[in-house]
Amino acid sequence: MMEKASRTFRFLVTLFTVTALLLGPVHGQLSTNFYANSCPSLFTTVRSAVSNALNSDPRAGAKLVRMFFHDCFVQGCDGSVLLDDTSTFKGEKTAVPNANSLGGFNIIDSIKATLERNCPRTVSCADIVATAARDGVVLAGGPNWNVELGRRDSTTASLSQANNLPGPQLTASQLISVFQAKGLNTNDLVALSGAHTFGKAQCSRFQNRLFNFQNSGVPDPSMDVTFRNNLQKTCPTPSSTLVNLDQGTPVTFDSQYYKNLQSKRGLMTSDQTLATSSQTSGLVNTFTSQSAFFNQFTTSMLKMGRIGVLTGSQGRIRTRCGAIN
């Protein structure tokens, strides 16, 4: 079992490394004022749509940040995650980490429809995702930053890469390797993991920690006992039942996530491992300071937003985000 998991992890890292080398960084062509003349209503349109979505779904901001991550880590930040399956095309939505889990597509579609009326064939779906993720953070009380824009949309998707997105069982060392393959360092890993300060996760993502950690027959010893007992009542079986990632301030973007890790109240292995590994525990302590976390988070979101982008004559501007023109 462990040998199979090890082979899978080595394949994941190799895949991400090769992809990063093939795509290469072209973020020099991105600009914070890319649509200043061609679509000046972009920011107000996105902010209004995200704000309206939050009124009916407090998880909307977290969904948009997760969508941005899942887009950028597969083929780069190119909007590939938005493409729907057809009879001749297989997208990424049905990948194991995405199916019945990734949300927010309706928000992106609504924004795109408005922008196509106001400034047709101008704003890429990839840029809408990046901007909506920023607004999801800001409207939840998080930091603001100037989004770099100018991405174009892909005409392809990769179900296989999406199936190998870093999962909730990875250790700190494994996560560091995966992020390094994308040009992101340990600071970026720990700061971007802080997005788990809001949103929810399905019981199936962490239920093994509650009863049979790593097939040991006992719970994960790195988990606070009271925290674990409460979760055992909520998640007696691996299910789609949703649990707050941050039990303290579940809809607020703050530094509580890192304080939870210090108290052994990280929900998933990939969370708690950051506090127990010598490679990352110092950063967990540093980011309990909200200003330190916010400063690094904005830097890391910008870095992630540059992964494998298509610009200039590459890609296209989709008129509908779920389909190739």
FENCORHU-V855237 format. One record per backbone hydrogen bond with DSSP energy under -1.0 kcal/mol. NH is the residue of the N-H (numbers start at 0). CO is the residue of the C=O. Records with the same first field share a line. If there is no record, write none. Layout:
BEGIN
NH: CO  CO
END
This chain:
BEGIN
4: 0
5: 1
6: 2
7: 3
8: 4
9: 5
10: 6
11: 7
12: 8
13: 9
14: 10
15: 11
16: 12
17: 13
18: 14
19: 15
20: 16
21: 17
22: 18
23: 19
28: 25
29: 26
30: 148
33: 30
35: 32
38: 34
41: 38
44: 40
45: 41
46: 42
47: 43
48: 44
49: 45
50: 46
51: 47
52: 48
53: 49
54: 50
56: 52
59: 56
62: 58
63: 59
64: 60
65: 61
66: 62
67: 63
68: 64
69: 65
70: 66
71: 67
72: 68
73: 70
76: 306
77: 75
81: 78
82: 79
83: 321
85: 88
94: 91
97: 94
98: 94
100: 97
101: 97
107: 103
108: 104
109: 105
110: 106
111: 107
112: 108
113: 109
114: 110
115: 111
116: 112
117: 113
118: 114
127: 123
128: 124
129: 125
130: 126
131: 127
132: 128
133: 129
134: 130
135: 131
136: 132
137: 133
138: 134
140: 137
141: 136
148: 30
151: 309
152: 315
153: 77
161: 157
162: 158
163: 160
164: 161
169: 166
174: 170
175: 171
176: 172
177: 173
178: 174
179: 175
180: 176
181: 178
182: 179
183: 178
188: 184
189: 185
190: 186
191: 187
192: 188
194: 191
195: 192
196: 193
197: 194
198: 249
200: 242
202: 240
203: 238
204: 201
205: 202
206: 202
208: 205
209: 206
211: 207
212: 217
214: 211
215: 212
219: 208
222: 219
223: 263
227: 223
228: 224
229: 225
230: 226
231: 227
232: 228
233: 229
234: 230
242: 200
244: 198
251: 248
252: 139
258: 254
259: 255
260: 256
261: 257
262: 258
263: 260
264: 259
269: 167
270: 267
271: 267
272: 268
273: 270
274: 271
275: 271
276: 272
279: 276
280: 276
283: 279
284: 280
285: 281
286: 282
287: 284
288: 285
292: 288
293: 289
294: 290
295: 291
296: 292
297: 293
298: 294
299: 295
300: 296
301: 297
302: 298
303: 299
304: 300
305: 302
306: 303
308: 305
313: 310
315: 152
322: 319
END
